[in-house]
């Protein structure tokens, strides 16, 4: 007879396999594109292709699950940063670092055209983190820590640029470390006391980005 502990163990194994597949797919979609062979994703996750298909019946289901998962995590990270950091600038910096580590701004652009980011479920998770990040920006500026003129679009697009893998054969782990290093340089430039001249050029707000077709940030940062 099947015991409760045995059933719990099966459920735990299923959850772990799902998490492994999502993590592997997230990296694979960024590095190899939305059409990367599913066998490669399964191998990267350390599971068989049959296990992948039990969790996700087709490519579209996996792509949707990956996008929803990373956007949901982005919202959770934004909320945690606001709740746990002592000020808005610290919260914004923490969120940017976590979003970059999760490659949110690389995953969503990689899946544009493969998932419907405008359906109700996607819009809800996208707007949660976007609204929270916009609040962090406004509060950090009101507190005098974030330089004037920095808009939602500036930070969102910076994260997109930093999240994309560099061309060539550079090890991906080194690539990600360099992205965090470059983010540190950018963060210094965001501090109000470092500002030596006013920002020029186009200032894109969250509403501006939402009005664009297939906005590159996925409206999550």
N, C-alpha and C positions, 0 to 999 in steps of 0.2 A: 504494500500500500504506500502511496505517495505521502510523504510527511510534509507538514507546513514548512519546516526548515528547508526541505528539498525544493519546494515550489519557490520559496523566497530566494534560494540560491540561483534557480533558473532565471527568475526575474532580474536579479542583480547582474547575472551574466549577459542577459539581453540588453539591459541598460548600458552596460560597459561596452558591448559591441557597437551599439548605436552611437555612443559618444566617440568611439574610436573611428568609426566610419565618417561621422560628420567632421571630425578634426582632420582626417586624411583628405577628405573631399575638399574642405576649405583651402588647404594648402595646394592641392592638385589643381583646382580651378584657377587659382592665382598664377601658378607657375606654368600650367600647360593649356589653360583655356577651358571653356565650358564643355568642349567636346572630348576632353581627355578620356581614354578608355576606362570603363568602369572596373576592368580587371586590374588596372594599375592602382586605382583607389583602394580596392579590396586588399591588394598586396601591401600597400602602404599602411593600411589599418591593421594588418596582421590577421585578417579573416579570409575565409573562402568566398568566392563570388556568390555561392548559394546563400551564404549568410547575409551578404549585402542585399540580395534580391528579396530575402524574407523581410528585411526591414524597410526596403524601398523598392517597390515593384518595377520602377523604370527610372530613366535618367531625369525626367521632369520632376518626379517626386523627390529625388535626392537633391536636385538643385533648389527646389522650393524649401526643403527642410534646412539646407545649409544657410540660405539667405535669411530665413526666419530665425534660425538659431543665433546667428551672429548679430543680427539686429536686436534680438531680445537681450542678449548678453550686453550689448552696448547700452541699452536702457538701464539695465541693472547696475552697470558700472557707473553711469552718470548719477544715478540716485545715490549709490553708496558714497561716491566722491562728495556730493553735496552734504550728505548726512554726517560724514566722518571727518572731513577736513576742517581746519580752523577758520579758513577764509575762502572767498570765492576764487581767488587766483590759484591758490593751492589745489582747490577742487578741479579747476579747469586743467591745470598741468597734469594732475593725476589721471584725469579722464583721457586727455590726449595721449599719454603714455600707454594706457591700457588699450585704447582704441587702435593705436599703432601696433601694439604687440599682437592683438587679435586679428589684425589686417582687415578691419571692417571696411576701410576705404579702398581696399583692393578687391575684396570678395564681391561687393555689390556691383562695381563697374564690370567685373569679369562676367557677371551673370545677367547684365542688361540684355534684353532681347530674349532671354531664356525663361525669365520669370516675370509675372505681371506685378510690378511694384505698386500698381495703382489699385489693386483690389483692397477690400476693406481690412482684411487682417494685416496685410503689409503696411498699409497707411497708418494703422494704429501703432505698430511697433516702431515704425520709422519716426513718427512724429513725437513719440515719447522722449527718445534721446535727443532729438533735434530741439525740442522745446526746452529741455533741461539745459542743454549746452548754451542755447541763446540766453537763458536766465543767468548762467554762470558768467558769460561775457558781460552782460549788462551790470551785474553786481560787482564784478572785478573792476570795471571802469568806474562805477560809482564809489567804490572804496579807494580809488586812486592808484591801484596796483597795475592795471592793464592800460597800456597807452591808448589815448583817444584815437578814433578812426579805424580801429580794428573791428571788422564786421564778421558775422557768422560765415560768410562765404570765404573770407581770408583763411580762417582756421580750417574749415572743411576742405578747401582745395589744397592747402598745404599738406594735410594728412593724406589726400589722394596722391599727391606727388611723392611723398615720402614712402608710401605703402607699396608703390610699384617696384617689382624686382629690377635691379640694375641689369643691363645687358651683359652678355658674356658668361664666363664660367665661374664667377665668384661664388664661393660657398654660401648657401642661403642663410645659414646661421650668422655668418660674418656680415652678410647684407643687412640682416635685421639689426645687428649690433650697430652698424654704421647709421642706420635710419634713426635709432635712438640717440646716437651721438649728434646727428644733425638736428634732431628735434631739440636737444639741449641748446644748441646755438640759436635756434629760432626762438626758443622760450626767452632767452636773454634779450633778444630784440623786441619781445613783446612787453617787456617791463617799462612802465611809464618813465622811470628815472633814467632809462637808457635812450629815450627818444631825443634825437638831435634835430629832426625836421619833421614836418607834417607829412602824413602819407598822401600820395597822389594816386591818380588812376581811378578805376571803377570800384565802387564799394557795393558789394552784393550782400543783401540781407537774406534771411531765411525765406521771406516771401518772394524775393527775386528768384531764388533758386527753385522754389516750388513752381514758379510759372514757366520754367524752362522744361522742354521735353527731355525725359531721361537725364535728369540732373546728375552730374558725375559723382556727387557726394552720396547719392542715395538718400539725401536729407537726413542723415543720421549724425553728422557732426557739423 
